[in-house]
Amino acid sequence: MLRSFSIPTLRLGACVLALALGGCAGLVNRASQKMADNLTAGILNQDDAGLARDGIPAWLLLVDGFVEGDPRNVGMLMAGARLYGAYAGGFVDDAQRSERLSARSFDYARRATCLDAAALCRQLDAPFEAFQAELARADGKDVPVLNTLASAWAGRIQANSADWKAIADIPKVQALFERVVALDPAYAGGEPYMYLGVLATLRPASLGGHPEQGKAYFEKALAMSGGRNQMVRVLYAERYARLVFDQELHDRLLHEALAADPHAPGLTLINVLAQQRARKLLETGKDYF
């Protein structure tokens, strides 16, 4: 008697045959990448920070498993880098744990860079001039991996802020973000400008910082996000307004962040976390100013 086969069974059979002939890897890669993209989007659109905090570790372990099975999957490495960095920066208070998680984020981002932009990879530990020269050769197709590397690197520096060797890498991180916005000013809704704003306001002007340039970057980030990224307002208040002791600006930005609807595609979880941070900053601002 002839057996009937469903379409999924036929597809599975075709995949097994292709695998035997060495041709199924691309299909598996695309499927795992689609799942990674969908799960990442689901996390970023979550409006319950507690659920995200409890659930993200399981997804991180899943990413680790996919990377173990397919260590050359650039998309999966980038997804892992972004989520490890977001989890370390948004949910982890323990300093040593934050260091470990941000190190994993940077490792994944670096591995993705070495696969996607091998020439730049070879210059990551080189003197700044050599690194910058190679970075100048990057083009538009490199923007996603450059931004992922820069974000993960910034998180690693933040988690190791007492390590002068880590601090010394700040110019490279800044150069990466500057290259991203030069190649695609609208990339990620202006998020790279937010990072540039933070980097410019690490120190007051009297110690070599560039607070007014930082203010311009924050304003650019707000404009590029259409005002939907509330973390921009919170960091603008925390990094710039406090640095120059502008309480009026500080309070206005934080109240605007709290009044905004946090629900925005790809930004909901970030906005919920930003609003939690805004409440704390308003409370501590009473003693700061």
C-alpha positions in Angstrom: 0.0 0.0 0.0 1.3 3.4 -0.9 1.9 5.7 2.1 0.6 9.3 2.0 3.0 12.1 3.0 2.1 15.5 4.3 3.8 18.6 2.9 5.9 19.0 6.1 7.0 15.4 5.9 8.0 15.8 2.2 9.9 19.0 3.2 11.6 17.1 6.0 12.5 14.3 3.6 13.9 16.8 1.1 16.0 18.4 3.8 17.4 15.1 5.0 18.3 14.2 1.4 19.9 17.7 0.9 21.7 17.3 4.2 23.2 14.0 2.9 24.4 15.9 -0.1 25.7 18.8 2.0 23.0 21.3 0.9 20.6 21.7 3.8 22.8 24.0 6.1 21.5 27.2 4.4 17.9 26.2 5.1 18.6 25.4 8.7 20.5 28.7 9.1 17.6 30.7 7.7 15.1 29.0 10.0 17.2 29.5 13.1 17.9 33.2 12.1 14.1 33.8 11.6 13.5 32.3 15.0 16.2 34.5 16.5 14.7 37.6 14.9 11.2 36.8 16.1 12.2 36.0 19.6 14.3 39.1 19.9 11.4 41.2 18.6 9.1 39.5 21.1 11.4 40.4 24.0 11.9 44.0 22.8 8.1 44.4 22.5 7.4 43.0 26.1 5.9 45.6 28.4 6.3 43.5 31.6 9.9 44.1 32.8 9.7 41.3 35.4 8.6 38.7 32.8 11.5 39.8 30.5 14.0 39.6 33.4 12.9 36.1 34.3 12.5 34.9 30.7 15.6 36.3 28.9 18.1 33.9 30.6 16.3 30.9 29.0 16.6 32.5 25.6 20.3 33.3 26.2 21.0 29.7 26.9 19.1 28.8 23.7 21.3 31.2 21.7 24.4 29.7 23.3 23.2 26.3 22.0 22.6 27.5 18.5 26.0 29.2 18.4 27.6 25.9 19.6 25.9 24.1 16.8 26.6 26.7 14.1 29.5 28.9 15.3 29.7 30.7 11.9 26.1 32.0 12.0 26.7 35.8 12.0 23.0 36.6 12.6 22.8 34.4 15.6 26.1 35.8 17.1 24.7 39.3 16.6 21.4 38.4 18.3 23.3 36.9 21.2 25.6 39.9 21.5 22.6 42.3 21.6 20.6 40.3 24.1 23.5 39.5 26.5 24.4 43.2 26.5 20.8 44.3 27.1 20.3 41.8 29.9 23.6 42.8 31.6 22.9 46.5 31.3 19.2 46.4 32.1 18.7 43.7 34.7 21.9 42.8 36.5 23.1 44.7 39.6 25.9 42.3 40.6 29.2 43.8 39.3 31.0 40.5 38.7 28.0 38.9 36.9 27.6 42.0 34.8 31.3 41.7 33.8 30.8 38.1 32.8 27.7 38.7 30.8 29.0 41.8 29.0 32.2 39.8 28.2 30.0 37.2 26.5 28.2 39.9 24.6 31.4 41.4 23.4 32.8 37.9 22.5 29.8 37.2 20.3 30.0 40.7 18.7 33.7 40.2 18.0 33.2 36.8 16.5 30.5 38.2 14.2 32.8 41.0 13.1 35.6 38.5 12.4 33.3 36.5 10.1 31.6 39.5 8.5 34.4 42.1 8.4 37.7 40.1 8.7 40.0 43.0 7.8 38.6 45.1 10.6 38.7 42.1 13.0 42.4 42.0 12.5 42.8 45.6 13.7 40.6 45.5 16.8 43.6 45.2 19.1 45.8 47.3 16.9 46.8 50.9 17.8 44.0 53.4 17.2 45.4 54.8 13.9 45.5 51.4 12.3 42.0 50.6 13.6 40.6 53.9 12.3 42.2 53.5 8.9 40.6 50.1 8.4 37.3 51.3 9.8 37.2 54.0 7.2 37.0 51.3 4.5 33.7 50.0 5.9 30.6 50.6 3.8 26.9 50.4 4.2 26.6 46.6 4.3 28.9 46.6 7.4 26.6 48.9 9.5 24.7 46.2 11.4 27.8 44.4 12.6 29.6 47.7 13.3 26.7 48.9 15.5 26.5 45.5 17.3 30.2 45.6 18.0 30.1 49.2 19.2 27.2 48.6 21.5 28.6 45.4 23.0 32.0 47.1 23.4 30.4 50.1 25.2 28.6 47.7 27.5 31.9 45.9 28.3 33.6 49.2 29.1 30.7 50.2 31.4 30.9 46.9 33.3 34.7 47.3 33.7 34.7 51.0 34.4 37.4 50.7 37.0 39.8 49.0 34.5 41.9 51.6 32.7 42.7 49.2 30.0 39.0 48.9 29.2 38.6 52.7 29.4 41.4 53.1 26.9 39.2 51.5 24.2 36.6 54.4 24.3 38.1 56.1 21.3 37.6 53.0 19.2 34.0 52.6 20.4 33.3 56.3 19.5 34.9 55.8 16.1 32.6 52.8 15.4 29.5 54.8 16.2 30.7 57.8 14.2 31.2 55.5 11.2 27.8 54.0 11.6 26.0 57.4 11.6 28.2 58.5 8.7 27.1 55.5 6.6 23.5 55.4 7.8 22.3 58.4 9.9 18.9 56.9 10.4 20.1 53.5 11.5 18.2 51.9 14.5 16.1 55.0 14.9 19.1 57.1 15.9 20.3 54.8 18.7 24.0 55.3 17.8 23.5 59.1 18.4 22.4 58.2 21.9 25.5 56.3 22.6 27.6 59.1 21.2 25.8 61.5 23.5 26.8 59.3 26.5 30.4 59.1 25.4 30.6 62.9 24.9 29.3 63.5 28.5 31.4 61.1 30.4 33.5 64.1 31.7 32.8 67.8 32.3 34.3 70.3 29.8 37.0 71.2 32.4 38.3 67.7 32.2 38.2 67.2 28.5 34.6 66.2 28.0 32.3 67.6 25.3 28.9 68.2 27.0 27.5 70.5 24.4 28.4 68.1 21.7 26.7 65.4 23.8 23.6 67.6 24.0 23.5 67.9 20.2 23.8 64.1 19.9 21.0 63.5 22.4 18.8 66.0 20.5 19.6 64.2 17.2 18.7 60.8 18.8 15.4 62.2 20.0 14.6 63.5 16.5 15.6 60.4 14.7 13.4 58.2 17.0 10.5 60.5 16.6 10.5 61.0 20.4 9.6 57.3 20.9 12.8 56.1 22.5 12.4 57.2 26.1 15.8 56.0 27.1 17.2 58.9 25.1 15.4 61.3 27.3 16.5 59.5 30.5 20.2 59.4 29.5 20.0 63.0 28.3 18.8 64.0 31.8 21.2 61.8 33.6 24.3 62.4 31.6 24.0 66.0 30.3 21.5 67.8 32.5 23.1 66.6 35.7 26.6 67.2 34.3 25.8 70.9 33.7 23.5 71.2 36.7 20.4 72.1 34.7 17.6 71.0 36.9 14.9 72.4 34.8 16.0 70.4 31.7 16.6 67.4 33.9 13.1 67.3 35.4 11.4 68.2 32.1 13.0 65.3 30.2 12.2 62.8 32.9 8.5 64.0 33.2 8.2 63.7 29.4 9.6 60.2 29.5 7.1 59.2 32.2 4.2 60.8 30.4 4.9 59.0 27.1 3.2 55.8 26.1 6.0 53.1 26.4 4.5 50.9 23.6 6.5 51.4 20.4 7.7 48.7 18.0 11.1 47.4 19.1 11.3 49.9 22.0 8.6 48.8 24.5 10.9 47.0 26.9 13.5 49.7 26.7 10.9 52.4 27.4 9.5 50.5 30.4 13.0 50.2 31.8 13.6 53.9 31.0 10.5 54.9 32.9 11.6 52.9 36.0 15.0 54.7 35.8 13.3 58.1 35.3 11.4 57.7 38.6 14.6 57.0 40.5 16.4 59.9 38.9 13.6 62.3 39.9 13.7 61.1 43.4 17.5 61.4 43.7 17.5 64.7 41.9 16.0 66.3 45.0 19.4 65.8 46.7 21.5 66.2 43.6 20.6 69.8 42.7 
